[in-house]
Amino acid sequence: MSPDTLEKLRIASELKRRARGPIWMILGSIALVLAVIAYFAVPRASDSIRTGMKSGGGTSGMKDTAPKGVPAQTPGSTGALDPAGTDLGLNAATNTDGATYSLRTSGYIVARERIEVSPRFMGLVTWIGIKKGDSVTNGQVVVRLDDSEYRARLAEVEGQLSVARVAEERARIDLDRTRELFAEKIESQQVLDNARLALESSLAQIRQLEGARRVILTYVDWCVIRSPVDGVVLEKLAEANELVTPQNFGGSRGPSTSLLAVADLEDLQVEIDVNEQELARIALGQKCRVSPEAYPDRFYNGVVAEIAPEASRQKGTLQIKVQILGPDKYLTPELSAKVDFLPLKSATP
């Protein structure tokens, strides 16, 4: 090989030194990452709450255990317990009217007793004297059914009863005459017994017809339907000349089974489904504050009147009913309302 060729293949000395800059950059990046990891891994006294970590006796996890709508920690909350272990104000907050509450939730206003008035038998509505929203009193006539068939039966039974009373009078006269003849030895004992049995049969027939008459009178009375309570008509479920029945025969085109729905709007409750995690904050007789969503500036006193004996497994909730004390015209059934449960210390004297 010629010297010129070897000279061409020789590598210059300045090209033999490797560039060391990229290696130092890689080592510096690794050191920086290790420093950041060490910074966050070492605990510090200034850390009061560690995200993703839970201390055995600290305040971590407070936000997770607080009920919905109540801050996890609020000023003035002591978290103290009474001797029985009852929470006396844990996570207490204050609503807009200055009342302190330990739990806030929402529900629906309902009438404590909603009554649907139904007929006792199939009949034709001849008159209905109410409309939706009318006030009614206990015993007020609200609907009349056609009673022509029962009055015809009543006339028939009364005619039969008149005939039976005539037969009873005849049997009584025959018995008296037979007794006289028997005393004179003219008639036998058998004739006297037959006369006595004929009178008893007539009396039994009268009692039977009188019973049938009372049954028909009951049906005639049932044709006049009265309101069972003082209240307001929530729904009008039938119209005049409509056939109604107490039994549903299936399908959507059958006769109506109810005439009207009525409720006492001075006896209202709020129906709430409470999560099982919040049940420890609620007790029977506990005082509450109720505020309808439609009128958020109005507040009503309430008390826990009912706690359902069975929970819903599917929803993980328990139904609570809060009785509203002193409801007025602003509270309407089926509207939503907020309920603030006051701390349990306020629910006991």
ChimeraX attribute file (.defattr): number of C-alpha atoms within 10 A of each C-alpha:
attribute: neighborCount
match mode: 1-to-1
recipient: residues
	/A:1	5
	/A:2	6
	/A:3	7
	/A:4	8
	/A:5	9
	/A:6	9
	/A:7	9
	/A:8	9
	/A:9	8
	/A:10	8
	/A:11	9
	/A:12	9
	/A:13	7
	/A:14	7
	/A:15	8
	/A:16	8
	/A:17	8
	/A:18	7
	/A:19	8
	/A:20	8
	/A:21	8
	/A:22	9
	/A:23	9
	/A:24	9
	/A:25	11
	/A:26	10
	/A:27	10
	/A:28	11
	/A:29	11
	/A:30	10
	/A:31	11
	/A:32	11
	/A:33	11
	/A:34	10
	/A:35	12
	/A:36	10
	/A:37	10
	/A:38	11
	/A:39	11
	/A:40	9
	/A:41	9
	/A:42	7
	/A:43	10
	/A:44	9
	/A:45	5
	/A:46	6
	/A:47	8
	/A:48	10
	/A:49	14
	/A:50	11
	/A:51	9
	/A:52	7
	/A:53	8
	/A:54	12
	/A:55	10
	/A:56	6
	/A:57	6
	/A:58	10
	/A:59	12
	/A:60	17
	/A:61	16
	/A:62	13
	/A:63	14
	/A:64	9
	/A:65	12
	/A:66	18
	/A:67	18
	/A:68	14
	/A:69	13
	/A:70	19
	/A:71	16
	/A:72	18
	/A:73	17
	/A:74	13
	/A:75	10
	/A:76	11
	/A:77	15
	/A:78	14
	/A:79	13
	/A:80	12
	/A:81	13
	/A:82	10
	/A:83	6
	/A:84	6
	/A:85	8
	/A:86	16
	/A:87	19
	/A:88	20
	/A:89	23
	/A:90	23
	/A:91	26
	/A:92	24
	/A:93	25
	/A:94	15
	/A:95	11
	/A:96	9
	/A:97	10
	/A:98	8
	/A:99	14
	/A:100	19
	/A:101	24
	/A:102	26
	/A:103	26
	/A:104	19
	/A:105	17
	/A:106	20
	/A:107	24
	/A:108	20
	/A:109	25
	/A:110	22
	/A:111	20
	/A:112	19
	/A:113	14
	/A:114	15
	/A:115	17
	/A:116	19
	/A:117	20
	/A:118	18
	/A:119	22
	/A:120	15
	/A:121	15
	/A:122	15
	/A:123	19
	/A:124	19
	/A:125	21
	/A:126	16
	/A:127	16
	/A:128	19
	/A:129	12
	/A:130	16
	/A:131	16
	/A:132	14
	/A:133	13
	/A:134	14
	/A:135	16
	/A:136	21
	/A:137	15
	/A:138	11
	/A:139	12
	/A:140	15
	/A:141	16
	/A:142	19
	/A:143	23
	/A:144	20
	/A:145	25
	/A:146	17
	/A:147	18
	/A:148	11
	/A:149	11
	/A:150	18
	/A:151	15
	/A:152	12
	/A:153	15
	/A:154	20
	/A:155	13
	/A:156	12
	/A:157	19
	/A:158	16
	/A:159	12
	/A:160	15
	/A:161	20
	/A:162	13
	/A:163	13
	/A:164	20
	/A:165	15
	/A:166	12
	/A:167	19
	/A:168	21
	/A:169	14
	/A:170	14
	/A:171	22
	/A:172	19
	/A:173	13
	/A:174	17
	/A:175	21
	/A:176	14
	/A:177	14
	/A:178	22
	/A:179	20
	/A:180	13
	/A:181	15
	/A:182	16
	/A:183	11
	/A:184	9
	/A:185	10
	/A:186	11
	/A:187	15
	/A:188	13
	/A:189	14
	/A:190	10
	/A:191	14
	/A:192	19
	/A:193	13
	/A:194	15
	/A:195	21
	/A:196	18
	/A:197	13
	/A:198	18
	/A:199	20
	/A:200	15
	/A:201	16
	/A:202	21
	/A:203	18
	/A:204	14
	/A:205	18
	/A:206	20
	/A:207	14
	/A:208	12
	/A:209	18
	/A:210	16
	/A:211	13
	/A:212	17
	/A:213	18
	/A:214	13
	/A:215	14
	/A:216	20
	/A:217	16
	/A:218	12
	/A:219	17
	/A:220	18
	/A:221	14
	/A:222	16
	/A:223	23
	/A:224	17
	/A:225	20
	/A:226	17
	/A:227	22
	/A:228	17
	/A:229	16
	/A:230	17
	/A:231	20
	/A:232	20
	/A:233	23
	/A:234	21
	/A:235	18
	/A:236	18
	/A:237	17
	/A:238	18
	/A:239	19
	/A:240	14
	/A:241	14
	/A:242	14
	/A:243	18
	/A:244	25
	/A:245	19
	/A:246	17
	/A:247	16
	/A:248	13
	/A:249	11
	/A:250	8
	/A:251	7
	/A:252	8
	/A:253	7
	/A:254	13
	/A:255	19
	/A:256	20
	/A:257	22
	/A:258	19
	/A:259	22
	/A:260	23
	/A:261	18
	/A:262	26
	/A:263	25
	/A:264	20
	/A:265	24
	/A:266	18
	/A:267	17
	/A:268	24
	/A:269	29
	/A:270	29
	/A:271	23
	/A:272	22
	/A:273	19
	/A:274	19
	/A:275	17
	/A:276	13
	/A:277	12
	/A:278	15
	/A:279	14
	/A:280	9
	/A:281	19
	/A:282	21
	/A:283	17
	/A:284	14
	/A:285	17
	/A:286	20
	/A:287	24
	/A:288	28
	/A:289	24
	/A:290	27
	/A:291	19
	/A:292	23
	/A:293	16
	/A:294	13
	/A:295	11
	/A:296	12
	/A:297	10
	/A:298	13
	/A:299	16
	/A:300	16
	/A:301	17
	/A:302	24
	/A:303	23
	/A:304	21
	/A:305	17
	/A:306	16
	/A:307	18
	/A:308	11
	/A:309	8
	/A:310	9
	/A:311	16
	/A:312	13
	/A:313	8
	/A:314	6
	/A:315	11
	/A:316	12
	/A:317	18
	/A:318	19
	/A:319	17
	/A:320	23
	/A:321	24
	/A:322	28
	/A:323	26
	/A:324	24
	/A:325	17
	/A:326	11
	/A:327	17
	/A:328	13
	/A:329	7
	/A:330	9
	/A:331	23
	/A:332	17
	/A:333	16
	/A:334	13
	/A:335	14
	/A:336	20
	/A:337	22
	/A:338	20
	/A:339	26
	/A:340	26
	/A:341	28
	/A:342	26
	/A:343	25
	/A:344	22
	/A:345	15
	/A:346	15
	/A:347	17
	/A:348	9
	/A:349	4
